[in-house]
């Protein structure tokens, strides 16, 4: 079925596959938007709070993990209606909302304004832009018209550039971005719908995990990508999925797998690997988990990145998951784009 282009076109009514294939172009656009944005010269920054939900929030997770050993101040990812009490005037607060109307983001934005924090907001419009302009706060406008999860390049790479512009990120990131674009374009060329399953890794994995529950394991810089995979399975594939982190999961999670064979056989365990960057301890843990899963779950799948830089590697695995989640949706005869239950919840909240 995954090689039936006519059938895929019938299911993918909003053309989600084509949208995720625009990721390299979105990266370039995001960088240009960020370069041209008017951002205050913040002289003193003690810490950073990044607020966002869904794809906006995961962008913060990715950046915080990616630059954990590169930036001298702490970065805190906020998904609440308020801010931590320690947020002060020298706290850089960055607010993402693709629509500009995410209520958690708007609420915490107001608090940041009251606390006189240093603020930058990012949206495609909406109330966040209006509130920023009213208060004279720097706002970066990104293109509208996408499902937020299909526009992750904009908040992610704008955020990277903000950290660069403010002086918090001192590394030369430009060459890593160029490599990332090249690596992702190669992935797209090898995973687009016209590439048959025999040569298409994301189609192969989708077929393998079909009718099972994906359980994704990340570690280090790959843990936010495991979360992203889970979210894409949830929203695109309309499927239940779970993620966990190594090595924390080795202190609890593995006990469940070893003791519930009737349940575990319904799962496909997916582990992210990177032999160039795995410490001996992490490699030992992952290898042990694989040996455990091989005797208890439906499938064990190891995912390896391509690229040289950490940025290129994590973006490769992230985009592989984007394609995979769409192909899994097609196997389930589901259009990846609509998220009706989320729309229903937002309507319910608007009535309260």
Protein Blocks (a to p, Z undefined) as FASTA:
>chain_A
ZZmmklmmmmmmnommmmmmmmmmmmmmmmmmmmmpccdddfbdfbdcdddehjlmmmmm
mmmmmmmmmcfbdcdddfbfbdcfklcfklccddddfkopafklmmmmmmmmmnopacdd
ddeedjllmmmmmnopacddddehiafklmmmmmmmmmmmmmmmnomamcdfklmmmmmm
mmmmmmmmmmcmklcfklmmklmmmmmmgoiacddddehjllmmmmmmmmmmmmmnopac
dddddfklmmmmmmmmmmmmmlmmmpccdddddfklmcfklmmmmmmmmmmmmmmpmbdc
ddddedjblmlmmmmmmmmmmmmmmmmmmmnopafkbcfklmmmmmmmmmZZ
